[in-house]
Amino acid sequence: MTTTPETEAHGPVDFVLLEFPVAGLTGRPSEEMVKLVEQGVIRLFDLLVVMKTEDGTVEVLELTDPGGPAASFSYFEGARTGLLGDDDIAEATAELLPGTVAALIVYENTWAAPFVAAVRESGGELVASTRIPAPDVMEALDALEALDAVPPETGA
């Protein structure tokens, strides 16, 4: 008897570019990312930390440099699958302001894998997807809340 290998379901994969002022580095974002990875919420594929100097030069930072700006991400040393290529790095870093540090991160939303599997098992497929930035959502919710706070006009 032969069996057909089942297709493994994956969650959506995201690429994010996070820019930080060098003076504002706290290490907290990496602590929260460690929690997400350890809880199985995300699976990290690639993490690269870069610095754009005041003259515009881009430098890839070592995550293991104990005194460096990328030190808080040392937990993720070796997180390089190759999904994040040189062209991606060049395109992303072109957007950075001089004098900043950035984390380029590619991760899978593993929390969604069971849902993806259920959709596939039911014959469904993704036909559209978009990400709405959190500030846009918050602005829209605030605007709706402000509308609800306005008392209705009464007619005479």
Backbone as JSON Lines, residues from 0, in Angstrom:
{"i":0,"aa":"M","n":[0.84,-1.17,0.0],"ca":[0.0,0.0,0.0],"c":[0.89,1.24,0.0]}
{"i":1,"aa":"T","n":[0.59,2.18,-0.85],"ca":[1.36,3.42,-0.88],"c":[0.55,4.55,-0.23]}
{"i":2,"aa":"T","n":[1.26,5.44,0.38],"ca":[0.59,6.57,1.0],"c":[1.08,7.84,0.35]}
{"i":3,"aa":"T","n":[0.23,8.81,0.33],"ca":[0.63,10.11,-0.21],"c":[1.03,10.99,0.97]}
{"i":4,"aa":"P","n":[2.19,11.64,0.84],"ca":[2.58,12.52,1.93],"c":[1.6,13.69,2.05]}
{"i":5,"aa":"E","n":[1.24,14.01,3.27],"ca":[0.34,15.13,3.5],"c":[1.12,16.43,3.36]}
{"i":6,"aa":"T","n":[0.45,17.42,2.81],"ca":[1.07,18.73,2.7],"c":[1.01,19.39,4.07]}
{"i":7,"aa":"E","n":[2.16,19.83,4.52],"ca":[2.23,20.5,5.81],"c":[1.62,21.89,5.69]}
{"i":8,"aa":"A","n":[0.76,22.24,6.63],"ca":[0.15,23.57,6.62],"c":[1.05,24.55,7.37]}
{"i":9,"aa":"H","n":[1.2,25.71,6.81],"ca":[1.98,26.78,7.43],"c":[1.08,27.98,7.63]}
{"i":10,"aa":"G","n":[1.43,28.8,8.59],"ca":[0.74,30.07,8.76],"c":[1.32,31.09,7.81]}
{"i":11,"aa":"P","n":[0.7,32.26,7.72],"ca":[1.23,33.32,6.86],"c":[2.63,33.72,7.3]}
{"i":12,"aa":"V","n":[3.45,34.1,6.33],"ca":[4.82,34.54,6.62],"c":[4.88,36.04,6.37]}
{"i":13,"aa":"D","n":[5.43,36.75,7.34],"ca":[5.53,38.2,7.27],"c":[6.99,38.64,7.25]}
{"i":14,"aa":"F","n":[7.2,39.78,6.6],"ca":[8.48,40.48,6.63],"c":[8.21,41.82,7.29]}
{"i":15,"aa":"V","n":[8.99,42.16,8.29],"ca":[8.85,43.48,8.9],"c":[10.22,44.14,8.98]}
{"i":16,"aa":"L","n":[10.2,45.45,8.88],"ca":[11.39,46.27,9.04],"c":[11.08,47.23,10.16]}
{"i":17,"aa":"L","n":[11.81,47.13,11.25],"ca":[11.59,47.97,12.43],"c":[12.78,48.9,12.59]}
{"i":18,"aa":"E","n":[12.53,50.19,12.59],"ca":[13.59,51.18,12.68],"c":[13.59,51.79,14.09]}
{"i":19,"aa":"F","n":[14.78,51.94,14.66],"ca":[14.93,52.49,16.0],"c":[16.0,53.58,16.0]}
{"i":20,"aa":"P","n":[15.79,54.62,16.81],"ca":[16.9,55.56,17.01],"c":[17.94,54.86,17.88]}
{"i":21,"aa":"V","n":[19.19,55.05,17.58],"ca":[20.25,54.36,18.34],"c":[20.12,54.68,19.83]}
{"i":22,"aa":"A","n":[19.79,55.91,20.15],"ca":[19.7,56.33,21.56],"c":[18.51,55.71,22.28]}
{"i":23,"aa":"G","n":[17.53,55.18,21.56],"ca":[16.32,54.67,22.19],"c":[16.29,53.17,22.4]}
{"i":24,"aa":"L","n":[17.38,52.47,22.17],"ca":[17.38,51.01,22.27],"c":[17.23,50.57,23.72]}
{"i":25,"aa":"T","n":[16.21,49.72,23.97],"ca":[15.95,49.25,25.34],"c":[16.13,47.75,25.49]}
{"i":26,"aa":"G","n":[16.06,47.01,24.4],"ca":[16.12,45.55,24.48],"c":[14.76,44.91,24.66]}
{"i":27,"aa":"R","n":[13.75,45.7,24.96],"ca":[12.42,45.15,25.22],"c":[11.8,44.47,24.0]}
{"i":28,"aa":"P","n":[11.92,45.03,22.78],"ca":[11.34,44.32,21.63],"c":[11.89,42.9,21.47]}
{"i":29,"aa":"S","n":[13.18,42.72,21.69],"ca":[13.74,41.37,21.55],"c":[13.22,40.44,22.64]}
{"i":30,"aa":"E","n":[13.01,40.96,23.85],"ca":[12.44,40.15,24.93],"c":[11.05,39.66,24.57]}
{"i":31,"aa":"E","n":[10.25,40.54,23.99],"ca":[8.9,40.16,23.59],"c":[8.92,39.16,22.43]}
{"i":32,"aa":"M","n":[9.88,39.32,21.51],"ca":[9.99,38.38,20.4],"c":[10.41,37.0,20.9]}
{"i":33,"aa":"V","n":[11.3,36.95,21.88],"ca":[11.69,35.67,22.48],"c":[10.44,34.97,23.02]}
{"i":34,"aa":"K","n":[9.58,35.71,23.71],"ca":[8.35,35.13,24.26],"c":[7.47,34.55,23.14]}
{"i":35,"aa":"L","n":[7.32,35.31,22.05],"ca":[6.5,34.83,20.93],"c":[7.05,33.54,20.34]}
{"i":36,"aa":"V","n":[8.36,33.46,20.21],"ca":[8.99,32.26,19.66],"c":[8.83,31.09,20.64]}
{"i":37,"aa":"E","n":[9.13,31.33,21.92],"ca":[9.07,30.25,22.91],"c":[7.64,29.76,23.14]}
{"i":38,"aa":"Q","n":[6.64,30.63,22.97],"ca":[5.24,30.23,23.12],"c":[4.68,29.58,21.85]}
{"i":39,"aa":"G","n":[5.47,29.57,20.77],"ca":[5.03,28.97,19.53],"c":[4.08,29.83,18.72]}
{"i":40,"aa":"V","n":[3.99,31.1,19.04],"ca":[3.1,32.0,18.31],"c":[3.69,32.3,16.93]}
{"i":41,"aa":"I","n":[5.01,32.46,16.88],"ca":[5.7,32.68,15.6],"c":[6.89,31.73,15.5]}
{"i":42,"aa":"R","n":[7.32,31.49,14.27],"ca":[8.58,30.78,14.01],"c":[9.45,31.75,13.23]}
{"i":43,"aa":"L","n":[10.62,32.01,13.78],"ca":[11.53,32.97,13.16],"c":[12.33,32.3,12.06]}
{"i":44,"aa":"F","n":[12.29,32.9,10.87],"ca":[13.1,32.42,9.75],"c":[14.39,33.21,9.63]}
{"i":45,"aa":"D","n":[14.27,34.52,9.6],"ca":[15.44,35.38,9.43],"c":[15.36,36.57,10.36]}
{"i":46,"aa":"L","n":[16.49,36.95,10.92],"ca":[16.6,38.18,11.68],"c":[17.96,38.78,11.39]}
{"i":47,"aa":"L","n":[17.94,40.01,10.95],"ca":[19.17,40.71,10.62],"c":[19.06,42.11,11.21]}
{"i":48,"aa":"V","n":[20.09,42.55,11.9],"ca":[20.1,43.9,12.46],"c":[21.15,44.7,11.7]}
{"i":49,"aa":"V","n":[20.73,45.87,11.25],"ca":[21.62,46.73,10.47],"c":[21.64,48.13,11.08]}
{"i":50,"aa":"M","n":[22.71,48.85,10.79],"ca":[22.81,50.24,11.2],"c":[23.09,51.07,9.96]}
{"i":51,"aa":"K","n":[22.4,52.21,9.87],"ca":[22.67,53.14,8.78],"c":[23.36,54.34,9.42]}
{"i":52,"aa":"T","n":[24.62,54.53,9.06],"ca":[25.4,55.61,9.65],"c":[24.94,56.96,9.13]}
{"i":53,"aa":"E","n":[25.43,58.01,9.74],"ca":[25.05,59.37,9.33],"c":[25.42,59.66,7.88]}
{"i":54,"aa":"D","n":[26.48,59.0,7.37],"ca":[26.86,59.23,5.97],"c":[26.11,58.31,5.0]}
{"i":55,"aa":"G","n":[25.16,57.48,5.53],"ca":[24.34,56.62,4.68],"c":[24.89,55.23,4.46]}
{"i":56,"aa":"T","n":[26.04,54.92,5.02],"ca":[26.62,53.59,4.89],"c":[25.8,52.6,5.73]}
{"i":57,"aa":"V","n":[25.53,51.44,5.17],"ca":[24.78,50.4,5.89],"c":[25.74,49.34,6.38]}
{"i":58,"aa":"E","n":[25.62,49.0,7.64],"ca":[26.49,48.0,8.27],"c":[25.63,46.92,8.9]}
{"i":59,"aa":"V","n":[25.9,45.65,8.57],"ca":[25.21,44.53,9.22],"c":[25.88,44.32,10.57]}
{"i":60,"aa":"L","n":[25.09,44.29,11.62],"ca":[25.64,44.19,12.97],"c":[25.67,42.74,13.45]}
{"i":61,"aa":"E","n":[26.68,42.45,14.24],"ca":[26.81,41.13,14.85],"c":[25.89,41.06,16.05]}
{"i":62,"aa":"L","n":[25.06,40.04,16.11],"ca":[24.14,39.88,17.23],"c":[24.88,39.49,18.51]}
{"i":63,"aa":"T","n":[26.08,38.97,18.35],"ca":[26.82,38.48,19.52],"c":[27.79,39.5,20.1]}
{"i":64,"aa":"D","n":[27.83,40.72,19.53],"ca":[28.71,41.76,20.06],"c":[28.08,42.26,21.37]}
{"i":65,"aa":"P","n":[28.69,41.91,22.53],"ca":[28.04,42.21,23.81],"c":[27.77,43.68,24.07]}
{"i":66,"aa":"G","n":[28.55,44.57,23.5],"ca":[28.33,45.99,23.73],"c":[27.67,46.68,22.57]}
{"i":67,"aa":"G","n":[27.34,45.94,21.53],"ca":[26.8,46.54,20.31],"c":[25.31,46.78,20.37]}
{"i":68,"aa":"P","n":[24.81,47.58,19.43],"ca":[23.39,47.91,19.42],"c":[22.48,46.72,19.14]}
{"i":69,"aa":"A","n":[23.02,45.63,18.62],"ca":[22.2,44.46,18.31],"c":[22.27,43.39,19.41]}
{"i":70,"aa":"A","n":[22.98,43.67,20.49],"ca":[23.22,42.67,21.53],"c":[21.94,42.08,22.11]}
{"i":71,"aa":"S","n":[20.88,42.88,22.19],"ca":[19.65,42.36,22.78],"c":[19.03,41.25,21.94]}
{"i":72,"aa":"F","n":[19.42,41.14,20.67],"ca":[18.91,40.1,19.79],"c":[19.82,38.88,19.74]}
{"i":73,"aa":"S","n":[20.81,38.78,20.62],"ca":[21.78,37.69,20.57],"c":[21.13,36.31,20.7]}
{"i":74,"aa":"Y","n":[19.99,36.22,21.34],"ca":[19.23,34.97,21.46],"c":[18.96,34.37,20.08]}
{"i":75,"aa":"F","n":[18.84,35.23,19.08],"ca":[18.47,34.79,17.74],"c":[19.66,34.63,16.8]}
{"i":76,"aa":"E","n":[20.86,34.57,17.35],"ca":[22.04,34.38,16.51],"c":[21.85,33.13,15.64]}
{"i":77,"aa":"G","n":[22.15,33.25,14.39],"ca":[22.03,32.13,13.47],"c":[20.67,32.01,12.81]}
{"i":78,"aa":"A","n":[19.75,32.94,13.09],"ca":[18.43,32.9,12.47],"c":[18.55,33.47,11.06]}
{"i":79,"aa":"R","n":[19.05,32.65,10.16],"ca":[19.22,33.04,8.75],"c":[18.89,31.84,7.88]}
{"i":80,"aa":"T","n":[17.72,31.82,7.28],"ca":[17.34,30.72,6.4],"c":[17.72,31.0,4.96]}
{"i":81,"aa":"G","n":[17.93,32.27,4.63],"ca":[18.19,32.64,3.25],"c":[16.97,33.24,2.57]}
{"i":82,"aa":"L","n":[15.81,33.25,3.24],"ca":[14.64,33.88,2.65],"c":[14.85,35.38,2.47]}
{"i":83,"aa":"L","n":[15.66,35.96,3.35],"ca":[15.98,37.38,3.3],"c":[17.28,37.53,2.52]}
{"i":84,"aa":"G","n":[17.17,37.93,1.27],"ca":[18.34,38.01,0.4],"c":[18.95,39.4,0.34]}
{"i":85,"aa":"D","n":[20.06,39.5,-0.37],"ca":[20.77,40.78,-0.49],"c":[19.91,41.88,-1.11]}
{"i":86,"aa":"D","n":[19.09,41.52,-2.09],"ca":[18.2,42.51,-2.72],"c":[17.18,43.04,-1.71]}
{"i":87,"aa":"D","n":[16.65,42.13,-0.88],"ca":[15.69,42.55,0.15],"c":[16.35,43.48,1.15]}
{"i":88,"aa":"I","n":[17.56,43.14,1.54],"ca":[18.3,43.95,2.51],"c":[18.57,45.34,1.93]}
{"i":89,"aa":"A","n":[19.01,45.4,0.68],"ca":[19.3,46.69,0.03],"c":[18.04,47.54,-0.09]}
{"i":90,"aa":"E","n":[16.93,46.92,-0.48],"ca":[15.67,47.66,-0.63],"c":[15.17,48.18,0.73]}
{"i":91,"aa":"A","n":[15.26,47.34,1.74],"ca":[14.79,47.73,3.07],"c":[15.65,48.84,3.66]}
{"i":92,"aa":"T","n":[16.94,48.71,3.55],"ca":[17.83,49.7,4.17],"c":[17.8,51.04,3.45]}
{"i":93,"aa":"A","n":[17.36,51.05,2.2],"ca":[17.22,52.32,1.47],"c":[16.17,53.2,2.14]}
{"i":94,"aa":"E","n":[15.23,52.59,2.84],"ca":[14.15,53.32,3.51],"c":[14.56,53.89,4.86]}
{"i":95,"aa":"L","n":[15.68,53.44,5.4],"ca":[16.09,53.86,6.75],"c":[16.63,55.27,6.78]}
{"i":96,"aa":"L","n":[16.42,55.92,7.9],"ca":[17.02,57.24,8.12],"c":[18.46,57.06,8.58]}
{"i":97,"aa":"P","n":[19.35,57.97,8.21],"ca":[20.72,57.91,8.73],"c":[20.71,58.02,10.25]}
{"i":98,"aa":"G","n":[21.62,57.29,10.89],"ca":[21.74,57.32,12.34],"c":[20.74,56.43,13.06]}
{"i":99,"aa":"T","n":[20.24,55.42,12.35],"ca":[19.27,54.5,12.96],"c":[19.76,53.06,12.89]}
{"i":100,"aa":"V","n":[19.12,52.24,13.7],"ca":[19.35,50.8,13.71],"c":[18.03,50.16,13.32]}
{"i":101,"aa":"A","n":[18.08,49.08,12.56],"ca":[16.85,48.43,12.13],"c":[16.97,46.92,12.26]}
{"i":102,"aa":"A","n":[15.84,46.3,12.54],"ca":[15.75,44.84,12.55],"c":[14.9,44.44,11.35]}
{"i":103,"aa":"L","n":[15.46,43.57,10.52],"ca":[14.74,43.0,9.39],"c":[14.36,41.6,9.84]}
{"i":104,"aa":"I","n":[13.07,41.3,9.88],"ca":[12.6,40.04,10.45],"c":[11.64,39.35,9.49]}
{"i":105,"aa":"V","n":[11.86,38.06,9.26],"ca":[10.94,37.23,8.5],"c":[10.47,36.14,9.46]}
{"i":106,"aa":"Y","n":[9.14,36.05,9.64],"ca":[8.61,35.07,10.58],"c":[7.3,34.49,10.08]}
{"i":107,"aa":"E","n":[7.03,33.28,10.55],"ca":[5.77,32.61,10.24],"c":[4.82,32.77,11.41]}
{"i":108,"aa":"N","n":[3.59,33.06,11.12],"ca":[2.54,33.13,12.14],"c":[2.04,31.71,12.4]}
{"i":109,"aa":"T","n":[2.76,30.97,13.22],"ca":[2.45,29.55,13.44],"c":[1.1,29.36,14.13]}
{"i":110,"aa":"W","n":[0.64,30.37,14.86],"ca":[-0.67,30.28,15.5],"c":[-1.77,30.03,14.47]}
{"i":111,"aa":"A","n":[-1.56,30.42,13.22],"ca":[-2.58,30.3,12.19],"c":[-2.55,28.97,11.45]}
{"i":112,"aa":"A","n":[-1.52,28.16,11.66],"ca":[-1.38,26.91,10.9],"c":[-2.59,25.98,11.04]}
{"i":113,"aa":"P","n":[-3.14,25.77,12.24],"ca":[-4.33,24.89,12.32],"c":[-5.51,25.43,11.51]}
{"i":114,"aa":"F","n":[-5.68,26.75,11.51],"ca":[-6.76,27.36,10.73],"c":[-6.51,27.15,9.24]}
{"i":115,"aa":"V","n":[-5.26,27.35,8.8],"ca":[-4.89,27.13,7.39],"c":[-5.18,25.69,7.0]}
{"i":116,"aa":"A","n":[-4.82,24.74,7.86],"ca":[-5.07,23.32,7.58],"c":[-6.57,23.06,7.43]}
{"i":117,"aa":"A","n":[-7.38,23.65,8.32],"ca":[-8.83,23.45,8.26],"c":[-9.41,24.03,6.98]}
{"i":118,"aa":"V","n":[-8.92,25.19,6.56],"ca":[-9.38,25.81,5.32],"c":[-9.05,24.9,4.14]}
{"i":119,"aa":"R","n":[-7.82,24.39,4.11],"ca":[-7.39,23.52,3.0],"c":[-8.2,22.23,2.97]}
{"i":120,"aa":"E","n":[-8.42,21.64,4.15],"ca":[-9.19,20.39,4.23],"c":[-10.61,20.58,3.73]}
{"i":121,"aa":"S","n":[-11.12,21.8,3.83],"ca":[-12.47,22.11,3.38],"c":[-12.51,22.59,1.94]}
{"i":122,"aa":"G","n":[-11.36,22.55,1.26],"ca":[-11.29,22.96,-0.14],"c":[-11.15,24.46,-0.34]}
{"i":123,"aa":"G","n":[-10.94,25.19,0.73],"ca":[-10.81,26.64,0.63],"c":[-9.41,27.06,0.25]}
{"i":124,"aa":"E","n":[-9.3,28.27,-0.28],"ca":[-8.0,28.83,-0.59],"c":[-8.03,30.34,-0.4]}
{"i":125,"aa":"L","n":[-6.92,30.9,-0.08],"ca":[-6.77,32.33,0.13],"c":[-6.85,33.05,-1.21]}
{"i":126,"aa":"V","n":[-7.75,34.01,-1.32],"ca":[-7.87,34.76,-2.57],"c":[-7.44,36.22,-2.42]}
{"i":127,"aa":"A","n":[-7.34,36.71,-1.19],"ca":[-6.86,38.06,-0.96],"c":[-6.39,38.18,0.48]}
{"i":128,"aa":"S","n":[-5.42,39.04,0.69],"ca":[-4.91,39.27,2.04],"c":[-4.26,40.63,2.07]}
{"i":129,"aa":"T","n":[-4.39,41.31,3.19],"ca":[-3.7,42.58,3.38],"c":[-3.48,42.78,4.86]}
{"i":130,"aa":"R","n":[-2.54,43.61,5.18],"ca":[-2.26,43.93,6.58],"c":[-2.58,45.4,6.77]}
{"i":131,"aa":"I","n":[-3.38,45.7,7.77],"ca":[-3.71,47.08,8.1],"c":[-2.81,47.49,9.26]}
{"i":132,"aa":"P","n":[-1.99,48.52,9.07],"ca":[-1.09,48.94,10.16],"c":[-1.86,49.33,11.42]}
{"i":133,"aa":"A","n":[-1.35,48.95,12.58],"ca":[-2.01,49.22,13.85],"c":[-2.34,50.69,14.04]}
{"i":134,"aa":"P","n":[-1.45,51.64,13.7],"ca":[-1.82,53.05,13.88],"c":[-3.06,53.44,13.07]}
{"i":135,"aa":"D","n":[-3.23,52.86,11.88],"ca":[-4.41,53.15,11.07],"c":[-5.68,52.63,11.74]}
{"i":136,"aa":"V","n":[-5.61,51.43,12.31],"ca":[-6.76,50.85,13.01],"c":[-7.11,51.7,14.22]}
{"i":137,"aa":"M","n":[-6.1,52.08,15.0],"ca":[-6.34,52.88,16.2],"c":[-6.96,54.23,15.84]}
{"i":138,"aa":"E","n":[-6.48,54.86,14.76],"ca":[-7.02,56.13,14.31],"c":[-8.49,55.98,13.91]}
{"i":139,"aa":"A","n":[-8.81,54.92,13.19],"ca":[-10.19,54.68,12.76],"c":[-11.1,54.42,13.97]}
{"i":140,"aa":"L","n":[-10.62,53.63,14.93],"ca":[-11.42,53.35,16.13],"c":[-11.64,54.62,16.95]}
{"i":141,"aa":"D","n":[-10.6,55.45,17.06],"ca":[-10.74,56.72,17.79],"c":[-11.77,57.62,17.1]}
{"i":142,"aa":"A","n":[-11.74,57.66,15.77],"ca":[-12.7,58.48,15.03],"c":[-14.13,57.97,15.24]}
{"i":143,"aa":"L","n":[-14.3,56.66,15.24],"ca":[-15.63,56.09,15.48],"c":[-16.1,56.38,16.89]}
{"i":144,"aa":"E","n":[-15.19,56.29,17.85],"ca":[-15.52,56.58,19.24],"c":[-15.93,58.04,19.4]}
{"i":145,"aa":"A","n":[-15.23,58.93,18.71],"ca":[-15.56,60.36,18.77],"c":[-16.95,60.61,18.18]}
{"i":146,"aa":"L","n":[-17.29,59.9,17.12],"ca":[-18.63,60.05,16.54],"c":[-19.71,59.58,17.51]}
{"i":147,"aa":"D","n":[-19.44,58.48,18.21],"ca":[-20.4,57.96,19.18],"c":[-20.57,58.89,20.37]}
{"i":148,"aa":"A","n":[-19.57,59.71,20.66],"ca":[-19.63,60.62,21.81],"c":[-20.43,61.89,21.52]}
{"i":149,"aa":"V","n":[-20.67,62.17,20.25],"ca":[-21.43,63.35,19.87],"c":[-22.91,63.04,20.05]}
{"i":150,"aa":"P","n":[-23.61,63.85,20.86],"ca":[-25.05,63.58,21.04],"c":[-25.81,63.83,19.75]}
{"i":151,"aa":"P","n":[-26.82,63.02,19.5],"ca":[-27.62,63.23,18.26],"c":[-28.37,64.55,18.34]}
{"i":152,"aa":"E","n":[-28.5,65.19,17.19],"ca":[-29.24,66.45,17.13],"c":[-30.73,66.16,17.28]}
{"i":153,"aa":"T","n":[-31.38,67.0,18.0],"ca":[-32.83,66.82,18.15],"c":[-33.53,67.85,17.28]}
{"i":154,"aa":"G","n":[-34.55,67.43,16.62],"ca":[-35.3,68.31,15.76],"c":[-36.4,69.01,16.56]}
{"i":155,"aa":"A","n":[-36.75,70.21,16.17],"ca":[-37.79,70.95,16.89],"c":[-39.14,70.77,16.3]}
